Amino acid sequence: MKIEIGIAIAIVGLILLLGCLLLFLRWKKKSSSKTLVDTDFLNRLWNALGSKENISEAKVDHERLKLTVKDLEAVQFDVLKEMSPSGVFVTGNQIKIRLQIEAEVLVRELNLK
């Protein structure tokens, strides 16, 4: 009886260990996906926004890229609409857009370069 309980506990422990391992691998894969930004994509985005110098702030807002631009007239909205299937939202000098690359990655790239 004691051996059977020990075996049952070992099996449950093994199942929990495998479950944790699978969750970790899934998290690792998810966190590393969509992290590379193509230089051409980034240049196209900068050009559509009027240039790097036209961007005064870039941050994440509910998984969208939220940009504050200096000159709204320099922005090519037709290009931004092509890049974002879910649309472009403008309020004052702020532009919110969801792109194919995670917003956190784009913010990091836009603020570094």
VOVEX-777044 format. One line per field, with one value per residue: residue number from 1; residue in three letters; x, y, z of N, C-alpha, C, CB in turn. Coordinates in pm, 1 decimal. Glycine has a CB too. Layout:
seq	NUM  ...
type	ALA  ...
n_u	X  ...
n_v	Y  ...
n_w	Z  ...
ca_u	X  ...
ca_v	Y  ...
ca_w	Z  ...
c_u	X  ...
c_v	Y  ...
c_w	Z  ...
cb_u	X  ...
cb_v	Y  ...
cb_w	Z  ...
***
This chain:
seq	1  2  3  4  5  6  7  8  9  10  11  12  13  14  15  16  17  18  19  20  21  22  23  24  25  26  27  28  29  30  31  32  33  34  35  36  37  38  39  40  41  42  43  44  45  46  47  48  49  50  51  52  53  54  55  56  57  58  59  60  61  62  63  64  65  66  67  68  69  70  71  72  73  74  75  76  77  78  79  80  81  82  83  84  85  86  87  88  89  90  91  92  93  94  95  96  97  98  99  100  101  102  103  104  105  106  107  108  109  110  111  112  113
type	MET  LYS  ILE  GLU  ILE  GLY  ILE  ALA  ILE  ALA  ILE  VAL  GLY  LEU  ILE  LEU  LEU  LEU  GLY  CYS  LEU  LEU  LEU  PHE  LEU  ARG  TRP  LYS  LYS  LYS  SER  SER  SER  LYS  THR  LEU  VAL  ASP  THR  ASP  PHE  LEU  ASN  ARG  LEU  TRP  ASN  ALA  LEU  GLY  SER  LYS  GLU  ASN  ILE  SER  GLU  ALA  LYS  VAL  ASP  HIS  GLU  ARG  LEU  LYS  LEU  THR  VAL  LYS  ASP  LEU  GLU  ALA  VAL  GLN  PHE  ASP  VAL  LEU  LYS  GLU  MET  SER  PRO  SER  GLY  VAL  PHE  VAL  THR  GLY  ASN  GLN  ILE  LYS  ILE  ARG  LEU  GLN  ILE  GLU  ALA  GLU  VAL  LEU  VAL  ARG  GLU  LEU  ASN  LEU  LYS
n_u	82.1  194.8  396.4  251.5  125.5  349.4  440.5  224.0  241.1  490.4  431.6  239.2  398.8  586.3  418.6  337.7  585.9  650.7  439.9  499.1  741.3  654.0  488.4  681.2  841.9  656.8  602.8  857.6  889.9  680.9  756.4  984.0  900.1  828.9  1026.8  1223.0  1301.3  1255.7  1473.9  1393.6  1117.0  1110.1  1227.8  1035.6  821.6  925.0  949.1  679.8  587.4  693.8  960.5  1241.0  1294.9  1052.6  910.0  821.1  763.0  731.4  535.1  372.7  32.1  -220.4  -141.4  -104.2  89.3  170.7  215.4  358.5  366.6  552.0  481.4  188.9  104.2  312.8  290.4  223.1  -65.2  -196.1  -1.6  44.7  -206.0  -201.1  -7.8  -125.5  -374.9  -583.6  -641.3  -584.2  -559.7  -620.8  -559.2  -539.9  -201.7  -131.6  -87.6  -230.6  -161.5  -181.1  47.7  218.7  429.4  524.0  426.0  591.8  846.6  874.6  864.0  1096.8  1284.2  1225.4  1284.4  1553.0  1693.7
n_v	-119.4  127.3  154.2  183.2  427.3  590.9  558.9  671.5  936.3  1003.8  985.7  1188.6  1407.3  1397.9  1450.0  1711.7  1839.9  1804.7  1949.6  2210.4  2248.2  2243.0  2471.4  2668.8  2645.4  2718.4  2983.4  3092.7  3065.4  3230.8  3480.3  3531.2  3554.3  3755.7  3955.0  4063.9  4338.9  4434.1  4620.7  4756.1  4769.7  4931.6  5167.3  5232.8  5285.5  5506.5  5690.7  5714.5  5839.7  6087.5  6129.3  6039.4  6246.1  6372.4  6234.7  6271.9  6128.2  5787.7  5520.4  5241.6  5158.1  4982.4  4751.4  4877.0  5089.6  5400.3  5715.5  6037.3  6307.4  6577.2  6732.5  6697.3  6714.7  6617.3  6348.0  6046.5  5925.7  5742.9  5548.7  5454.1  5341.1  5130.1  4975.7  4900.0  4685.0  4713.3  4977.8  5337.6  5562.6  5892.8  6157.5  6479.7  6550.4  6290.5  5957.8  5642.5  5309.9  4975.0  4733.4  4473.5  4396.6  4359.6  4615.5  4693.3  4623.2  4785.4  5039.7  5033.9  5020.0  5258.2  5452.3  5413.9  5457.4
n_w	0.0  83.6  -103.9  -340.0  -295.5  -289.3  -552.6  -689.4  -599.6  -707.5  -981.4  -1009.9  -940.1  -1149.9  -1368.8  -1304.9  -1319.4  -1591.4  -1701.7  -1610.0  -1744.0  -2012.7  -2012.9  -1962.9  -2194.8  -2389.5  -2312.0  -2347.5  -2623.8  -2712.7  -2608.7  -2755.2  -3012.8  -3300.7  -3258.5  -3411.2  -3611.7  -3931.3  -4127.0  -4357.4  -4315.6  -4086.8  -4187.2  -4377.5  -4207.4  -4062.6  -4274.7  -4348.6  -4125.7  -4150.7  -4092.6  -3881.3  -3709.7  -3682.8  -3496.4  -3172.8  -2946.0  -2853.3  -2753.6  -2584.4  -2603.4  -2495.4  -2650.7  -2888.6  -3102.9  -2993.4  -3100.2  -3080.5  -3283.9  -3431.7  -3654.4  -3802.5  -4063.3  -4212.7  -4208.8  -4378.8  -4424.4  -4588.5  -4641.7  -4382.2  -4332.2  -4512.2  -4391.3  -4155.2  -4089.0  -3907.6  -3885.9  -3844.5  -3584.5  -3493.6  -3274.0  -3208.8  -3210.2  -3180.2  -3278.5  -3309.1  -3374.2  -3488.7  -3567.6  -3760.9  -3607.6  -3268.0  -3043.7  -2830.5  -2916.0  -3141.8  -3022.1  -2873.9  -3083.7  -3224.4  -3036.6  -2993.1  -3229.5
ca_u	0.0  282.0  468.0  155.7  108.1  474.5  440.4  122.7  297.3  596.3  367.9  180.0  511.7  640.1  322.0  349.1  714.4  638.1  349.5  576.0  837.7  581.3  448.5  801.1  881.6  557.0  627.5  984.0  864.6  595.1  829.1  1088.1  841.4  807.7  1117.8  1313.3  1240.0  1319.3  1519.7  1307.1  989.0  1132.2  1246.5  904.6  743.2  979.1  911.5  536.1  565.5  752.3  1103.7  1270.3  1291.6  913.8  854.6  868.1  746.4  675.7  508.2  273.2  -99.1  -308.9  -81.3  -88.5  197.9  116.9  319.8  332.6  446.6  564.4  408.8  91.2  93.3  423.4  256.7  158.1  -166.2  -228.2  99.2  16.7  -325.2  -157.7  73.1  -207.5  -507.4  -687.1  -668.5  -499.4  -643.2  -550.5  -616.1  -440.6  -76.2  -105.1  -130.7  -230.6  -162.2  -139.5  123.6  248.5  536.9  479.2  446.3  707.2  967.1  881.4  897.7  1240.6  1357.4  1204.0  1350.1  1698.0  1758.3
ca_v	0.0  243.5  162.4  233.0  571.1  653.6  559.5  769.2  1069.9  1024.0  1009.1  1322.5  1500.1  1396.8  1519.5  1854.6  1885.9  1814.0  2061.6  2334.1  2256.7  2281.0  2611.2  2749.5  2644.8  2796.2  3123.0  3131.0  3079.1  3346.8  3603.3  3555.2  3572.9  3891.2  4049.0  4123.8  4442.1  4448.5  4758.5  4815.8  4800.6  5045.6  5284.9  5266.3  5346.4  5640.5  5776.5  5740.1  5932.1  6216.0  6115.5  6008.8  6370.8  6413.4  6158.0  6326.7  6026.5  5659.1  5432.7  5137.1  5185.8  4867.7  4674.3  4960.3  5186.2  5535.4  5809.1  6180.3  6365.4  6723.3  6790.2  6598.7  6725.2  6541.8  6205.6  5987.4  5837.8  5634.2  5443.9  5394.9  5256.2  5006.5  4898.4  4857.5  4639.8  4750.2  5120.5  5439.7  5650.3  6018.7  6253.1  6587.0  6508.2  6152.1  5855.2  5506.2  5216.0  4837.8  4681.9  4330.2  4377.1  4399.2  4757.1  4711.4  4612.7  4905.4  5152.9  5021.0  5055.2  5398.9  5537.6  5393.8  5497.1
ca_w	0.0  90.8  -231.3  -438.7  -269.9  -333.7  -700.1  -730.9  -574.0  -806.0  -1112.1  -1005.2  -944.2  -1285.4  -1455.0  -1274.4  -1372.2  -1737.8  -1730.1  -1590.8  -1853.4  -2134.0  -1999.5  -1979.1  -2336.0  -2463.8  -2278.3  -2409.7  -2766.9  -2732.7  -2580.3  -2855.2  -3144.9  -3348.2  -3194.7  -3508.4  -3694.2  -4061.6  -4149.8  -4460.1  -4250.8  -3999.1  -4273.1  -4435.6  -4100.2  -4039.1  -4387.6  -4340.4  -4013.7  -4183.7  -4063.1  -3740.8  -3634.6  -3662.6  -3384.5  -3045.4  -2841.3  -2895.0  -2639.5  -2606.0  -2545.7  -2521.2  -2759.4  -3008.1  -3103.0  -2976.5  -3139.9  -3082.8  -3391.8  -3426.7  -3767.5  -3849.6  -4209.2  -4273.9  -4198.8  -4496.0  -4366.6  -4680.6  -4620.2  -4250.8  -4344.6  -4579.1  -4297.2  -4042.0  -4130.5  -3810.6  -3894.3  -3784.3  -3502.9  -3472.1  -3180.3  -3199.5  -3273.1  -3141.8  -3373.4  -3256.2  -3486.2  -3458.6  -3680.6  -3755.8  -3510.6  -3135.2  -3016.8  -2740.7  -2998.1  -3224.3  -2935.6  -2844.6  -3205.9  -3258.1  -2937.6  -2997.0  -3355.1
c_u	86.8  358.4  376.4  131.5  232.0  482.1  341.7  174.6  407.0  538.1  308.0  290.6  571.8  548.2  329.0  478.4  708.8  547.5  420.3  676.3  769.8  536.0  567.4  842.5  784.8  576.3  753.3  964.7  783.0  671.9  936.3  1030.3  823.4  903.7  1212.4  1237.9  1321.6  1353.7  1433.1  1172.2  1002.9  1152.4  1115.4  815.9  792.4  939.4  763.5  503.7  631.9  900.9  1119.9  1255.2  1149.3  848.8  909.3  852.7  684.9  656.4  399.4  144.9  -193.2  -266.7  -71.1  34.8  134.1  230.0  271.3  426.1  446.6  478.5  316.8  78.0  203.6  394.2  182.7  56.6  -204.3  -129.3  74.5  -104.3  -293.9  -82.8  -9.1  -346.5  -618.4  -710.7  -568.5  -591.7  -562.5  -630.5  -511.4  -315.9  -38.4  -166.3  -121.7  -247.9  -118.4  -76.1  153.7  358.6  487.8  517.1  567.7  838.2  983.7  918.8  1047.2  1322.5  1344.7  1273.8  1501.9  1763.1  1721.3
c_v	126.3  262.6  221.0  382.2  647.0  663.2  663.8  912.1  1101.2  1054.3  1149.1  1428.3  1510.8  1470.4  1670.0  1913.4  1901.6  1929.9  2195.0  2354.0  2300.3  2426.9  2704.8  2758.1  2725.9  2945.2  3173.6  3154.2  3204.5  3476.9  3632.2  3575.7  3721.1  3991.9  4115.4  4225.6  4454.8  4595.6  4828.8  4856.1  4925.8  5174.4  5328.7  5335.4  5488.0  5736.3  5811.5  5839.2  6067.7  6223.6  6082.0  6133.3  6419.4  6340.9  6216.1  6226.8  5900.9  5574.6  5333.6  5176.1  5073.5  4790.0  4750.6  5048.4  5324.6  5634.3  5952.1  6238.4  6517.4  6789.2  6684.4  6600.8  6648.5  6391.8  6160.5  5883.1  5723.3  5518.0  5375.2  5302.0  5125.6  4915.0  4841.5  4815.8  4681.5  4901.4  5207.5  5535.0  5774.6  6104.6  6361.7  6547.7  6366.3  6056.6  5721.2  5411.5  5079.2  4781.2  4534.1  4296.9  4428.4  4543.2  4781.5  4711.2  4738.1  5027.8  5150.6  5063.5  5204.1  5492.0  5524.4  5456.8  5638.6
c_w	0.0  -40.4  -338.2  -420.8  -316.1  -484.5  -751.8  -711.8  -675.5  -943.9  -1117.3  -1012.8  -1083.2  -1382.2  -1431.3  -1330.6  -1523.7  -1777.9  -1715.9  -1703.5  -1983.0  -2129.2  -2019.2  -2126.2  -2420.4  -2438.1  -2347.2  -2559.0  -2794.6  -2711.5  -2684.4  -2995.2  -3174.7  -3285.6  -3292.7  -3593.6  -3821.7  -4084.6  -4253.5  -4401.6  -4164.5  -4079.6  -4336.4  -4331.7  -4072.2  -4150.5  -4383.3  -4229.0  -4035.3  -4157.4  -3915.7  -3655.0  -3606.9  -3544.1  -3254.8  -2931.7  -2901.9  -2770.5  -2676.1  -2534.7  -2586.6  -2645.6  -2891.3  -2991.6  -3095.9  -2998.4  -3127.1  -3187.4  -3380.6  -3533.8  -3827.2  -4001.9  -4281.3  -4277.6  -4323.7  -4445.9  -4458.8  -4663.8  -4485.4  -4256.8  -4415.9  -4482.8  -4182.1  -4087.7  -4033.5  -3804.5  -3821.2  -3710.3  -3467.1  -3375.6  -3159.2  -3276.5  -3234.4  -3242.6  -3303.2  -3373.5  -3436.3  -3584.4  -3661.9  -3656.4  -3375.7  -3105.6  -2927.4  -2818.9  -3083.0  -3141.7  -2905.0  -2966.4  -3238.7  -3160.4  -2941.0  -3119.5  -3394.7
cb_u	-93.6  380.0  519.8  23.5  81.2  594.1  404.2  -8.3  353.6  686.7  258.2  95.2  618.3  661.6  178.1  342.8  826.1  583.3  228.4  649.0  907.9  460.3  385.0  915.2  889.4  413.8  639.6  1091.1  792.1  475.2  891.9  1186.0  706.9  666.6  1196.7  1377.5  1231.6  1227.0  1666.4  1286.6  940.4  1253.2  1349.4  834.5  750.6  1131.4  945.0  460.1  617.3  683.9  1182.4  1412.3  1367.8  833.2  889.5  792.7  657.6  768.5  467.2  324.4  -153.9  -453.3  -160.1  -215.5  290.0  52.2  365.2  353.7  392.7  711.0  507.0  -45.2  97.1  553.8  171.3  264.6  -288.7  -226.9  243.5  -7.0  -435.7  -68.3  184.2  -217.7  -507.1  -648.9  -803.1  -411.8  -693.6  -527.3  -657.5  -405.6  36.2  -159.8  -44.0  -343.6  -69.4  -260.8  253.3  287.9  668.7  537.9  322.2  710.1  961.5  748.4  814.7  1276.1  1306.5  1055.7  1299.5  1729.4  1720.6
cb_v	-0.5  229.4  22.8  156.6  598.1  576.0  418.7  748.8  1079.3  900.6  903.1  1340.9  1457.0  1253.5  1467.8  1877.4  1788.3  1682.3  2057.4  2331.9  2121.7  2189.6  2635.4  2692.0  2501.6  2753.2  3140.4  3023.2  2955.1  3340.7  3595.5  3439.1  3499.7  3932.5  3979.2  4015.2  4578.5  4394.7  4759.6  4717.7  4680.7  5020.0  5255.4  5138.7  5260.9  5635.2  5708.0  5609.4  5870.7  6322.5  6246.0  5951.0  6477.1  6387.8  6005.5  6454.5  6080.0  5586.6  5514.6  4999.3  5325.2  4915.1  4549.5  5047.4  5170.7  5554.5  5781.5  6247.2  6321.4  6765.3  6844.8  6624.7  6870.9  6567.1  6177.9  5921.8  5916.8  5685.2  5503.9  5505.1  5330.5  5039.4  4984.5  4969.5  4490.0  4699.1  5147.8  5515.1  5577.1  6093.3  6184.6  6617.9  6603.1  6123.2  5856.7  5485.3  5265.1  4748.8  4760.6  4280.7  4450.5  4306.8  4816.0  4600.7  4487.3  4928.6  5149.1  4874.8  4971.7  5430.0  5504.2  5246.4  5401.3
cb_w	120.8  207.8  -274.7  -428.2  -118.9  -281.7  -756.1  -650.9  -429.4  -813.1  -1139.7  -875.6  -845.8  -1332.5  -1429.2  -1122.9  -1333.4  -1795.6  -1637.4  -1455.8  -1873.2  -2153.8  -1862.6  -1895.3  -2389.1  -2424.4  -2126.8  -2385.7  -2821.2  -2638.5  -2443.3  -2856.9  -3155.0  -3320.9  -3089.0  -3597.4  -3618.6  -4174.8  -4194.9  -4576.6  -4164.7  -3908.9  -4382.3  -4489.3  -3972.3  -4026.7  -4520.3  -4317.9  -3885.4  -4108.0  -4099.3  -3725.8  -3709.3  -3789.4  -3396.7  -3012.1  -2724.8  -2998.9  -2514.9  -2556.0  -2591.8  -2536.9  -2781.1  -3033.1  -3230.5  -2835.1  -3282.7  -2940.9  -3529.9  -3443.7  -3875.2  -3785.3  -4251.2  -4197.1  -4073.0  -4594.1  -4331.9  -4826.2  -4625.5  -4146.5  -4419.4  -4699.9  -4242.2  -3938.6  -4145.1  -3672.6  -3841.6  -3892.0  -3374.1  -3606.0  -3044.2  -3052.0  -3235.3  -3001.4  -3504.2  -3149.0  -3601.4  -3410.4  -3698.5  -3892.9  -3555.1  -3029.4  -2952.6  -2633.4  -3088.0  -3294.6  -2803.9  -2803.8  -3323.6  -3261.3  -2799.1  -2993.8  -3466.9
***
